[in-house]
Amino acid sequence: MYGGSGFSRTISTIQDLQPEAAVIENGLSISRNSVSEAQSAVTEWLTELGI
């Protein structure tokens, strides 16, 4: 969830700090204004990831 900056440098920061971590780079970004309507987007994203 975010307030306007998307992932910013979050993914690269995780990769820098935890180089052995399996980081999902195609994350789902949801605006704080859309959280209450995000269930279908989350379900679709998880399905695409095979989860």
PDB file of N, CA, C, O and CB in Angstrom:
ATOM      1  N   MET A   1       0.851  -1.165   0.000  1.00  0.00           N
ATOM      2  CA  MET A   1       0.000   0.000   0.000  1.00  0.00           C
ATOM      3  C   MET A   1       0.898   1.230   0.000  1.00  0.00           C
ATOM      4  O   MET A   1       1.971   1.230   0.604  1.00  0.00           O
ATOM      5  CB  MET A   1      -0.969  -0.003   1.220  1.00  0.00           C
ATOM      6  N   TYR A   2       0.462   2.242  -0.663  1.00  0.00           N
ATOM      7  CA  TYR A   2       1.276   3.439  -0.741  1.00  0.00           C
ATOM      8  C   TYR A   2       0.409   4.679  -0.810  1.00  0.00           C
ATOM      9  O   TYR A   2      -0.797   4.598  -1.044  1.00  0.00           O
ATOM     10  CB  TYR A   2       2.201   3.377  -1.941  1.00  0.00           C
ATOM     11  N   GLY A   3       1.035   5.825  -0.606  1.00  0.00           N
ATOM     12  CA  GLY A   3       0.324   7.084  -0.648  1.00  0.00           C
ATOM     13  C   GLY A   3       0.635   7.901  -1.878  1.00  0.00           C
ATOM     14  O   GLY A   3       0.192   9.046  -1.975  1.00  0.00           O
ATOM     15  N   GLY A   4       1.382   7.357  -2.820  1.00  0.00           N
ATOM     16  CA  GLY A   4       1.640   8.087  -4.038  1.00  0.00           C
ATOM     17  C   GLY A   4       2.988   7.820  -4.673  1.00  0.00           C
ATOM     18  O   GLY A   4       3.201   8.195  -5.826  1.00  0.00           O
ATOM     19  N   SER A   5       3.902   7.188  -3.966  1.00  0.00           N
ATOM     20  CA  SER A   5       5.238   6.990  -4.516  1.00  0.00           C
ATOM     21  C   SER A   5       5.477   5.573  -5.017  1.00  0.00           C
ATOM     22  O   SER A   5       6.613   5.226  -5.344  1.00  0.00           O
ATOM     23  CB  SER A   5       6.264   7.331  -3.481  1.00  0.00           C
ATOM     24  N   GLY A   6       4.441   4.747  -5.087  1.00  0.00           N
ATOM     25  CA  GLY A   6       4.639   3.380  -5.546  1.00  0.00           C
ATOM     26  C   GLY A   6       5.632   2.654  -4.670  1.00  0.00           C
ATOM     27  O   GLY A   6       5.609   2.802  -3.448  1.00  0.00           O
ATOM     28  N   PHE A   7       6.505   1.869  -5.280  1.00  0.00           N
ATOM     29  CA  PHE A   7       7.494   1.127  -4.510  1.00  0.00           C
ATOM     30  C   PHE A   7       8.736   1.944  -4.231  1.00  0.00           C
ATOM     31  O   PHE A   7       9.567   1.560  -3.408  1.00  0.00           O
ATOM     32  CB  PHE A   7       7.872  -0.133  -5.231  1.00  0.00           C
ATOM     33  N   SER A   8       8.866   3.075  -4.915  1.00  0.00           N
ATOM     34  CA  SER A   8      10.028   3.931  -4.756  1.00  0.00           C
ATOM     35  C   SER A   8      11.277   3.071  -4.894  1.00  0.00           C
ATOM     36  O   SER A   8      11.456   2.434  -5.932  1.00  0.00           O
ATOM     37  CB  SER A   8      10.001   4.674  -3.386  1.00  0.00           C
ATOM     38  N   ARG A   9      12.137   3.028  -3.900  1.00  0.00           N
ATOM     39  CA  ARG A   9      13.342   2.194  -3.951  1.00  0.00           C
ATOM     40  C   ARG A   9      13.219   0.961  -3.045  1.00  0.00           C
ATOM     41  O   ARG A   9      14.227   0.333  -2.720  1.00  0.00           O
ATOM     42  CB  ARG A   9      14.569   3.019  -3.546  1.00  0.00           C
ATOM     43  N   THR A  10      12.028   0.620  -2.646  1.00  0.00           N
ATOM     44  CA  THR A  10      11.834  -0.469  -1.702  1.00  0.00           C
ATOM     45  C   THR A  10      12.445  -1.776  -2.177  1.00  0.00           C
ATOM     46  O   THR A  10      13.166  -2.430  -1.422  1.00  0.00           O
ATOM     47  CB  THR A  10      10.373  -0.664  -1.445  1.00  0.00           C
ATOM     48  N   ILE A  11      12.168  -2.168  -3.417  1.00  0.00           N
ATOM     49  CA  ILE A  11      12.657  -3.449  -3.922  1.00  0.00           C
ATOM     50  C   ILE A  11      14.178  -3.464  -3.976  1.00  0.00           C
ATOM     51  O   ILE A  11      14.803  -4.427  -3.533  1.00  0.00           O
ATOM     52  CB  ILE A  11      12.077  -3.735  -5.311  1.00  0.00           C
ATOM     53  N   SER A  12      14.776  -2.412  -4.511  1.00  0.00           N
ATOM     54  CA  SER A  12      16.239  -2.392  -4.591  1.00  0.00           C
ATOM     55  C   SER A  12      16.871  -2.308  -3.202  1.00  0.00           C
ATOM     56  O   SER A  12      17.958  -2.845  -2.989  1.00  0.00           O
ATOM     57  CB  SER A  12      16.708  -1.212  -5.452  1.00  0.00           C
ATOM     58  N   THR A  13      16.214  -1.652  -2.267  1.00  0.00           N
ATOM     59  CA  THR A  13      16.729  -1.586  -0.898  1.00  0.00           C
ATOM     60  C   THR A  13      16.729  -2.971  -0.264  1.00  0.00           C
ATOM     61  O   THR A  13      17.703  -3.358   0.382  1.00  0.00           O
ATOM     62  CB  THR A  13      15.891  -0.611  -0.048  1.00  0.00           C
ATOM     63  N   ILE A  14      15.653  -3.712  -0.444  1.00  0.00           N
ATOM     64  CA  ILE A  14      15.590  -5.081   0.087  1.00  0.00           C
ATOM     65  C   ILE A  14      16.693  -5.928  -0.534  1.00  0.00           C
ATOM     66  O   ILE A  14      17.379  -6.673   0.167  1.00  0.00           O
ATOM     67  CB  ILE A  14      14.201  -5.719  -0.187  1.00  0.00           C
ATOM     68  N   GLN A  15      16.864  -5.815  -1.854  1.00  0.00           N
ATOM     69  CA  GLN A  15      17.899  -6.592  -2.543  1.00  0.00           C
ATOM     70  C   GLN A  15      19.293  -6.212  -2.041  1.00  0.00           C
ATOM     71  O   GLN A  15      20.151  -7.081  -1.884  1.00  0.00           O
ATOM     72  CB  GLN A  15      17.807  -6.377  -4.066  1.00  0.00           C
ATOM     73  N   ASP A  16      19.524  -4.934  -1.791  1.00  0.00           N
ATOM     74  CA  ASP A  16      20.819  -4.490  -1.278  1.00  0.00           C
ATOM     75  C   ASP A  16      21.085  -5.007   0.135  1.00  0.00           C
ATOM     76  O   ASP A  16      22.194  -5.440   0.448  1.00  0.00           O
ATOM     77  CB  ASP A  16      20.890  -2.970  -1.293  1.00  0.00           C
ATOM     78  N   LEU A  17      20.059  -4.957   0.983  1.00  0.00           N
ATOM     79  CA  LEU A  17      20.231  -5.343   2.381  1.00  0.00           C
ATOM     80  C   LEU A  17      20.184  -6.848   2.600  1.00  0.00           C
ATOM     81  O   LEU A  17      20.793  -7.370   3.534  1.00  0.00           O
ATOM     82  CB  LEU A  17      19.177  -4.688   3.217  1.00  0.00           C
ATOM     83  N   GLN A  18      19.451  -7.546   1.724  1.00  0.00           N
ATOM     84  CA  GLN A  18      19.305  -8.999   1.861  1.00  0.00           C
ATOM     85  C   GLN A  18      19.580  -9.669   0.516  1.00  0.00           C
ATOM     86  O   GLN A  18      18.648 -10.149  -0.129  1.00  0.00           O
ATOM     87  CB  GLN A  18      17.880  -9.369   2.377  1.00  0.00           C
ATOM     88  N   PRO A  19      20.840  -9.710   0.082  1.00  0.00           N
ATOM     89  CA  PRO A  19      21.161 -10.212  -1.250  1.00  0.00           C
ATOM     90  C   PRO A  19      20.769 -11.673  -1.489  1.00  0.00           C
ATOM     91  O   PRO A  19      20.641 -12.092  -2.640  1.00  0.00           O
ATOM     92  CB  PRO A  19      22.621 -10.057  -1.489  1.00  0.00           C
ATOM     93  N   GLU A  20      20.578 -12.441  -0.438  1.00  0.00           N
ATOM     94  CA  GLU A  20      20.184 -13.852  -0.593  1.00  0.00           C
ATOM     95  C   GLU A  20      18.659 -14.029  -0.603  1.00  0.00           C
ATOM     96  O   GLU A  20      18.170 -15.137  -0.821  1.00  0.00           O
ATOM     97  CB  GLU A  20      20.792 -14.694   0.536  1.00  0.00           C
ATOM     98  N   ALA A  21      17.916 -12.963  -0.373  1.00  0.00           N
ATOM     99  CA  ALA A  21      16.457 -13.051  -0.309  1.00  0.00           C
ATOM    100  C   ALA A  21      15.857 -13.245  -1.699  1.00  0.00           C
ATOM    101  O   ALA A  21      16.369 -12.724  -2.690  1.00  0.00           O
ATOM    102  CB  ALA A  21      15.874 -11.793   0.344  1.00  0.00           C
ATOM    103  N   ALA A  22      14.777 -13.994  -1.753  1.00  0.00           N
ATOM    104  CA  ALA A  22      14.006 -14.129  -2.987  1.00  0.00           C
ATOM    105  C   ALA A  22      13.008 -12.975  -3.004  1.00  0.00           C
ATOM    106  O   ALA A  22      12.012 -13.002  -2.281  1.00  0.00           O
ATOM    107  CB  ALA A  22      13.276 -15.539  -3.082  1.00  0.00           C
ATOM    108  N   VAL A  23      13.270 -11.975  -3.816  1.00  0.00           N
ATOM    109  CA  VAL A  23      12.446 -10.772  -3.841  1.00  0.00           C
ATOM    110  C   VAL A  23      11.543 -10.800  -5.075  1.00  0.00           C
ATOM    111  O   VAL A  23      12.026 -10.938  -6.199  1.00  0.00           O
ATOM    112  CB  VAL A  23      13.332  -9.495  -3.835  1.00  0.00           C
ATOM    113  N   ILE A  24      10.260 -10.673  -4.869  1.00  0.00           N
ATOM    114  CA  ILE A  24       9.302 -10.614  -5.970  1.00  0.00           C
ATOM    115  C   ILE A  24       9.332  -9.197  -6.520  1.00  0.00           C
ATOM    116  O   ILE A  24       8.973  -8.243  -5.830  1.00  0.00           O
ATOM    117  CB  ILE A  24       7.850 -11.020  -5.506  1.00  0.00           C
ATOM    118  N   GLU A  25       9.762  -9.070  -7.766  1.00  0.00           N
ATOM    119  CA  GLU A  25       9.918  -7.745  -8.347  1.00  0.00           C
ATOM    120  C   GLU A  25       8.641  -7.212  -8.987  1.00  0.00           C
ATOM    121  O   GLU A  25       8.515  -6.006  -9.201  1.00  0.00           O
ATOM    122  CB  GLU A  25      11.010  -7.771  -9.367  1.00  0.00           C
ATOM    123  N   ASN A  26       7.702  -8.086  -9.291  1.00  0.00           N
ATOM    124  CA  ASN A  26       6.454  -7.621  -9.885  1.00  0.00           C
ATOM    125  C   ASN A  26       5.371  -7.539  -8.807  1.00  0.00           C
ATOM    126  O   ASN A  26       4.315  -8.165  -8.897  1.00  0.00           O
ATOM    127  CB  ASN A  26       6.010  -8.559 -11.039  1.00  0.00           C
ATOM    128  N   GLY A  27       5.677  -6.751  -7.800  1.00  0.00           N
ATOM    129  CA  GLY A  27       4.762  -6.581  -6.672  1.00  0.00           C
ATOM    130  C   GLY A  27       3.492  -5.860  -7.064  1.00  0.00           C
ATOM    131  O   GLY A  27       3.380  -5.303  -8.156  1.00  0.00           O
ATOM    132  N   LEU A  28       2.567  -5.882  -6.177  1.00  0.00           N
ATOM    133  CA  LEU A  28       1.281  -5.225  -6.384  1.00  0.00           C
ATOM    134  C   LEU A  28       1.274  -3.935  -5.579  1.00  0.00           C
ATOM    135  O   LEU A  28       1.479  -3.947  -4.365  1.00  0.00           O
ATOM    136  CB  LEU A  28       0.090  -6.152  -5.973  1.00  0.00           C
ATOM    137  N   SER A  29       1.045  -2.857  -6.244  1.00  0.00           N
ATOM    138  CA  SER A  29       1.012  -1.549  -5.598  1.00  0.00           C
ATOM    139  C   SER A  29      -0.436  -1.080  -5.516  1.00  0.00           C
ATOM    140  O   SER A  29      -1.128  -0.987  -6.529  1.00  0.00           O
ATOM    141  CB  SER A  29       1.890  -0.515  -6.369  1.00  0.00           C
ATOM    142  N   ILE A  30      -0.880  -0.789  -4.309  1.00  0.00           N
ATOM    143  CA  ILE A  30      -2.266  -0.363  -4.091  1.00  0.00           C
ATOM    144  C   ILE A  30      -2.258   0.970  -3.359  1.00  0.00           C
ATOM    145  O   ILE A  30      -1.640   1.110  -2.304  1.00  0.00           O
ATOM    146  CB  ILE A  30      -3.069  -1.434  -3.285  1.00  0.00           C
ATOM    147  N   SER A  31      -2.935   1.921  -3.918  1.00  0.00           N
ATOM    148  CA  SER A  31      -3.042   3.240  -3.303  1.00  0.00           C
ATOM    149  C   SER A  31      -3.863   3.164  -2.018  1.00  0.00           C
ATOM    150  O   SER A  31      -4.805   2.376  -1.923  1.00  0.00           O
ATOM    151  CB  SER A  31      -3.674   4.245  -4.284  1.00  0.00           C
ATOM    152  N   ARG A  32      -3.510   3.970  -1.049  1.00  0.00           N
ATOM    153  CA  ARG A  32      -4.278   3.981   0.211  1.00  0.00           C
ATOM    154  C   ARG A  32      -5.734   4.337  -0.032  1.00  0.00           C
ATOM    155  O   ARG A  32      -6.593   4.009   0.786  1.00  0.00           O
ATOM    156  CB  ARG A  32      -3.665   4.973   1.209  1.00  0.00           C
ATOM    157  N   ASN A  33      -6.025   5.003  -1.141  1.00  0.00           N
ATOM    158  CA  ASN A  33      -7.404   5.370  -1.456  1.00  0.00           C
ATOM    159  C   ASN A  33      -8.189   4.216  -2.079  1.00  0.00           C
ATOM    160  O   ASN A  33      -9.404   4.312  -2.250  1.00  0.00           O
ATOM    161  CB  ASN A  33      -7.418   6.558  -2.394  1.00  0.00           C
ATOM    162  N   SER A  34      -7.493   3.118  -2.421  1.00  0.00           N
ATOM    163  CA  SER A  34      -8.147   1.994  -3.087  1.00  0.00           C
ATOM    164  C   SER A  34      -8.162   0.716  -2.251  1.00  0.00           C
ATOM    165  O   SER A  34      -8.595  -0.327  -2.740  1.00  0.00           O
ATOM    166  CB  SER A  34      -7.465   1.721  -4.394  1.00  0.00           C
ATOM    167  N   VAL A  35      -7.712   0.774  -1.035  1.00  0.00           N
ATOM    168  CA  VAL A  35      -7.594  -0.428  -0.208  1.00  0.00           C
ATOM    169  C   VAL A  35      -8.931  -1.150  -0.059  1.00  0.00           C
ATOM    170  O   VAL A  35      -8.979  -2.375  -0.170  1.00  0.00           O
ATOM    171  CB  VAL A  35      -7.047  -0.065   1.167  1.00  0.00           C
ATOM    172  N   SER A  36      -9.990  -0.436   0.185  1.00  0.00           N
ATOM    173  CA  SER A  36     -11.279  -1.089   0.418  1.00  0.00           C
ATOM    174  C   SER A  36     -11.806  -1.807  -0.821  1.00  0.00           C
ATOM    175  O   SER A  36     -12.701  -2.644  -0.712  1.00  0.00           O
ATOM    176  CB  SER A  36     -12.295  -0.069   0.882  1.00  0.00           C
ATOM    177  N   GLU A  37     -11.268  -1.493  -1.989  1.00  0.00           N
ATOM    178  CA  GLU A  37     -11.719  -2.119  -3.239  1.00  0.00           C
ATOM    179  C   GLU A  37     -10.648  -3.013  -3.856  1.00  0.00           C
ATOM    180  O   GLU A  37     -10.753  -3.367  -5.030  1.00  0.00           O
ATOM    181  CB  GLU A  37     -12.126  -1.049  -4.242  1.00  0.00           C
ATOM    182  N   ALA A  38      -9.637  -3.382  -3.105  1.00  0.00           N
ATOM    183  CA  ALA A  38      -8.468  -4.053  -3.665  1.00  0.00           C
ATOM    184  C   ALA A  38      -8.529  -5.577  -3.672  1.00  0.00           C
ATOM    185  O   ALA A  38      -7.632  -6.210  -4.229  1.00  0.00           O
ATOM    186  CB  ALA A  38      -7.277  -3.634  -2.917  1.00  0.00           C
ATOM    187  N   GLN A  39      -9.533  -6.179  -3.084  1.00  0.00           N
ATOM    188  CA  GLN A  39      -9.552  -7.631  -2.936  1.00  0.00           C
ATOM    189  C   GLN A  39      -9.400  -8.359  -4.270  1.00  0.00           C
ATOM    190  O   GLN A  39      -8.622  -9.309  -4.349  1.00  0.00           O
ATOM    191  CB  GLN A  39     -10.837  -8.061  -2.267  1.00  0.00           C
ATOM    192  N   SER A  40     -10.102  -7.956  -5.306  1.00  0.00           N
ATOM    193  CA  SER A  40      -9.996  -8.664  -6.582  1.00  0.00           C
ATOM    194  C   SER A  40      -8.611  -8.488  -7.196  1.00  0.00           C
ATOM    195  O   SER A  40      -8.091  -9.420  -7.809  1.00  0.00           O
ATOM    196  CB  SER A  40     -11.069  -8.169  -7.557  1.00  0.00           C
ATOM    197  N   ALA A  41      -8.008  -7.318  -7.044  1.00  0.00           N
ATOM    198  CA  ALA A  41      -6.656  -7.085  -7.564  1.00  0.00           C
ATOM    199  C   ALA A  41      -5.648  -7.963  -6.825  1.00  0.00           C
ATOM    200  O   ALA A  41      -4.742  -8.517  -7.448  1.00  0.00           O
ATOM    201  CB  ALA A  41      -6.267  -5.589  -7.431  1.00  0.00           C
ATOM    202  N   VAL A  42      -5.791  -8.095  -5.522  1.00  0.00           N
ATOM    203  CA  VAL A  42      -4.890  -8.941  -4.732  1.00  0.00           C
ATOM    204  C   VAL A  42      -5.055 -10.401  -5.136  1.00  0.00           C
ATOM    205  O   VAL A  42      -4.067 -11.112  -5.318  1.00  0.00           O
ATOM    206  CB  VAL A  42      -5.162  -8.769  -3.217  1.00  0.00           C
ATOM    207  N   THR A  43      -6.289 -10.843  -5.277  1.00  0.00           N
ATOM    208  CA  THR A  43      -6.559 -12.230  -5.676  1.00  0.00           C
ATOM    209  C   THR A  43      -5.952 -12.525  -7.045  1.00  0.00           C
ATOM    210  O   THR A  43      -5.324 -13.568  -7.231  1.00  0.00           O
ATOM    211  CB  THR A  43      -8.079 -12.501  -5.701  1.00  0.00           C
ATOM    212  N   GLU A  44      -6.130 -11.627  -7.995  1.00  0.00           N
ATOM    213  CA  GLU A  44      -5.576 -11.806  -9.341  1.00  0.00           C
ATOM    214  C   GLU A  44      -4.045 -11.846  -9.302  1.00  0.00           C
ATOM    215  O   GLU A  44      -3.430 -12.684  -9.962  1.00  0.00           O
ATOM    216  CB  GLU A  44      -6.054 -10.674 -10.273  1.00  0.00           C
ATOM    217  N   TRP A  45      -3.435 -10.946  -8.535  1.00  0.00           N
ATOM    218  CA  TRP A  45      -1.980 -10.892  -8.425  1.00  0.00           C
ATOM    219  C   TRP A  45      -1.435 -12.197  -7.830  1.00  0.00           C
ATOM    220  O   TRP A  45      -0.466 -12.757  -8.344  1.00  0.00           O
ATOM    221  CB  TRP A  45      -1.550  -9.687  -7.561  1.00  0.00           C
ATOM    222  N   LEU A  46      -2.055 -12.675  -6.755  1.00  0.00           N
ATOM    223  CA  LEU A  46      -1.610 -13.918  -6.130  1.00  0.00           C
ATOM    224  C   LEU A  46      -1.760 -15.100  -7.079  1.00  0.00           C
ATOM    225  O   LEU A  46      -0.907 -15.987  -7.104  1.00  0.00           O
ATOM    226  CB  LEU A  46      -2.396 -14.176  -4.846  1.00  0.00           C
ATOM    227  N   THR A  47      -2.836 -15.120  -7.858  1.00  0.00           N
ATOM    228  CA  THR A  47      -3.039 -16.183  -8.840  1.00  0.00           C
ATOM    229  C   THR A  47      -1.936 -16.155  -9.888  1.00  0.00           C
ATOM    230  O   THR A  47      -1.414 -17.204 -10.265  1.00  0.00           O
ATOM    231  CB  THR A  47      -4.417 -16.047  -9.511  1.00  0.00           C
ATOM    232  N   GLU A  48      -1.573 -14.959 -10.364  1.00  0.00           N
ATOM    233  CA  GLU A  48      -0.493 -14.825 -11.337  1.00  0.00           C
ATOM    234  C   GLU A  48       0.835 -15.320 -10.776  1.00  0.00           C
ATOM    235  O   GLU A  48       1.667 -15.844 -11.516  1.00  0.00           O
ATOM    236  CB  GLU A  48      -0.361 -13.375 -11.778  1.00  0.00           C
ATOM    237  N   LEU A  49       1.037 -15.155  -9.470  1.00  0.00           N
ATOM    238  CA  LEU A  49       2.264 -15.618  -8.828  1.00  0.00           C
ATOM    239  C   LEU A  49       2.235 -17.115  -8.524  1.00  0.00           C
ATOM    240  O   LEU A  49       3.251 -17.694  -8.140  1.00  0.00           O
ATOM    241  CB  LEU A  49       2.497 -14.844  -7.549  1.00  0.00           C
ATOM    242  N   GLY A  50       1.072 -17.736  -8.695  1.00  0.00           N
ATOM    243  CA  GLY A  50       0.941 -19.158  -8.397  1.00  0.00           C
ATOM    244  C   GLY A  50       0.776 -19.454  -6.927  1.00  0.00           C
ATOM    245  O   GLY A  50       1.095 -20.545  -6.454  1.00  0.00           O
ATOM    246  N   ILE A  51       0.273 -18.470  -6.212  1.00  0.00           N
ATOM    247  CA  ILE A  51       0.085 -18.628  -4.758  1.00  0.00           C
ATOM    248  C   ILE A  51      -1.384 -18.893  -4.467  1.00  0.00           C
ATOM    249  O   ILE A  51      -1.764 -19.056  -3.307  1.00  0.00           O
ATOM    250  CB  ILE A  51       0.575 -17.361  -3.983  1.00  0.00           C
TER     251      ILE A  51
END
